[in-house]
Amino acid sequence: MPQDLICRKCNFTMSVGWYHYHDFSSGYGSRTAFACGKCGVTHYVEHAVTEGTLDRYLYHEKRSCLWEKNQASMPPGKPKESSDQFTGFDNFVCPICSDKGNVITAEKLQSGTPKCPVCGEPLEDLGFWVT
């Protein structure tokens, strides 16, 4: 269940966490969303369901913001598929800002709500959603 977070000062939002698909025809059955802790861009690891298919890594080039239903919006446009293999959060290098290992994940939320990567103010928890 992805968790939605917002910065009320700059209107930045993010969704982090895992969710599943209802159609597996793409060869992928679920996605883990996380954000870069420096620039705030949303990234995903899409999990393969077909034997012999590798998970794939996708990312957006722009940050998301709040939409009219008071939920985090998906960033504008379709995510880009990276040719890089995702090797874990510790080795992660953001293709937008080049920061290494600085990610905001659902697991990190368990130790407290992080600060906004855009302006540094505390993020507010908007709740979670289910697919």
N, C-alpha and C positions, 0 to 999 in steps of 0.2 A: 504494500500500500504506500504509494508516494505521499510524502509530507510536503505541503505547501508552506513556504516562508515568504515574508514580505518585509521590506524596509519602508516604513511609513514616511521617512524623510525624503527619499529619492524615488519611491515607487518601484524599486527593483523587486522582482520576485524570482523564486526558483522552486522547482519541485525535485525532490530527491527521494530515491527508493525504487523498489522493484514492482513491476506489474506484468500481467500476462496478456496474451492475445487470445482472441476467440477464433481466429483463422490462422492455421499453420501452413497454408499453401506457399508462403514465402520461404519456408524452411527454417523460420525462426519462431519461437513460441513465447518469448518474454523479453523484457528490457529492464535494465538497471539504469536509472537516471542519477547523475551526480553533477556537481558544478565545480568549476575552477575557483579556488579560494582567493585568487588574486584578481582575475578579471570578471568572474561571475558567469561566464558562458556555460550553457548546459551541454553536457556530454552524455553519451549512452553506450552501454555494452549490450548488444542484442544477442541473445542466447539461442544457439542453433538447436534444432530438434532432429535434424537429419544426420544419421551416422556418417562420419567422414567430413562433415561441414564444420568449419571453425566459427566460433563466435565472431561477430564483427563489431567494429568500433565506429560510432558516428558522432558528429558534433554540429552545433550551430555556430554561425559566425557572429550573431548578435544576441544580446541579452533579452530576457522577457520582462514584462511589466504586468501590472494588475489589469484585469478586464472587468466588464460590467457586473459580473455575478460575484464579485469579491473573491475570486479565485485566481491563482497564478495562471497566466496564459502560457501557451506553448510559445517559444520564440518564433519570430516571423520566418517564413520559408521552410522548405524541407531541410532536414539535417543532411550534411555532407557525409559520405562514407569515406573513411580514411583508409589509405593503403597500409598504414601501420597496424601491426598486430598489438592488441591490448595485452599488456604483460603485468597488470596489477596497479593498484593505486600508488604504491611506493615509487614505482618507476615511471609513473604517468608524467608526460610533458605536454602541456597545453599547446595546441597548434596555433592559438590566437596570441597568447602573450609569452609563451616559452617558459613559463614557471614550471618547476619540477616538484612532484609529490605533494602539492598543495591542493587538496580536494576537499569538498564538503559532501559527505555521504550520509546515508541514513544511520550508519553505525556511529558516526561522529556526533549526530544529534543526541544520542543517548547520554553523552557526557556534557550536554548543555547546548543552548542555541548559539550559533556563531554570530560574528559581526558581519555586517554587510560588506562584501568585497568592493563595492563601488564607493561608499562614503564613510564606512567604518562604524556606523551606528548599529546598535543591536537589532537583529532580525526578530520579527514577531511570528509566532506559529499560527497559521491560518487553519490548520487541521489537515486531514488526509482524505484521499479519495480511493475508490475501489473500481476496478474494471469489471 
